[in-house]
Amino acid sequence: MKPEQGLAQGQGLGAQLGAHYSVTLLRMQTAICHTEAGQPRQAAELYRQWLQDEAFSPRDYGYFSSLMASALALAGEPQHA
């Protein structure tokens, strides 16, 4: 298995990511990259799948929710933003 496949499947992350860093946070940062790369639909899909209020502090959840709203608007779905 390639290293990126392990990350994509969430395998072995305890040894690869820092103690405060989670797969969910990695997905949020990946979504940010997709938005910046002009792929807001992929970003919105990641936000839909991975953004959960129990995974983040209220501040971080609000931050990522605003980024999701931007991605949705850029993807042509402002009614869902």
Backbone hydrogen bonds, N-H to C=O, Kabsch-Sander energy under -0.5 kcal/mol:
donor,donor_aa,acceptor,acceptor_aa,energy
5,Q,2,K,-0.8
6,G,2,K,-1.7
7,L,3,P,-2.0
8,A,4,E,-2.2
9,Q,5,Q,-1.8
10,G,7,L,-1.1
11,Q,6,G,-3.0
16,Q,12,G,-0.9
17,L,13,L,-3.1
21,Y,18,G,-1.2
26,L,22,S,-2.2
27,R,23,V,-2.4
28,M,24,T,-2.1
29,Q,25,L,-2.3
30,T,26,L,-2.1
31,A,27,R,-2.3
32,I,28,M,-2.0
33,C,29,Q,-1.9
34,H,30,T,-2.3
35,T,31,A,-2.3
36,E,32,I,-2.5
37,A,33,C,-1.9
38,G,35,T,-1.7
39,Q,34,H,-3.2
43,A,39,Q,-1.8
44,A,40,P,-2.9
45,E,41,R,-2.1
46,L,42,Q,-2.0
47,Y,43,A,-2.6
48,R,44,A,-2.6
49,Q,45,E,-2.1
50,W,46,L,-2.7
51,L,47,Y,-2.4
52,Q,50,W,-0.9
55,A,52,Q,-1.5
56,F,53,D,-1.0
61,Y,57,S,-2.9
62,G,58,P,-2.1
63,Y,59,R,-2.2
64,F,60,D,-2.8
65,S,61,Y,-2.3
66,S,62,G,-2.0
67,L,63,Y,-1.8
68,M,64,F,-2.2
69,A,65,S,-2.2
70,S,66,S,-1.9
71,A,67,L,-2.3
72,L,68,M,-2.7
73,A,69,A,-2.3
74,L,70,S,-2.6
75,A,71,A,-1.9
76,G,73,A,-1.4
77,E,72,L,-3.0
80,H,77,E,-1.8
81,A,78,P,-0.9
